[in-house]
Amino acid sequence: RSLAPLLRERLRDVPVVLYLHGGAFALCGTGTHRELTFRLALAARAVVCAPEYRRPPDATLEDSLADADRAYERLLSYGVVPSRV
């Protein structure tokens, strides 16, 4: 999922959680963690970004990590301050 470009201005001032779901980059997905990320957003009073990333057997661990890194870089491109992640 991607943050809407319309939120760029607001993202400069709020904390953001980059949530990489459990499963050792192999099991489950953002759908199985939707309620958890919702509760996390409420408790942390933060925007939660829970990106999908490639998983085995179609991808390597390095592919999954690269996707996670791309999600972080995307947040920065939206104006999120690194210290707020």
Buried (B, 14 or more C-beta within 10 A) or exposed (E): EEBEEEBEEEBEEEBBBBBBBEEEBEEEEBEEBEEBBEEBBEEEEBBBBBBEBBBEEEBEEEBBBBBBEEBBEBBEEBEBBEEBB
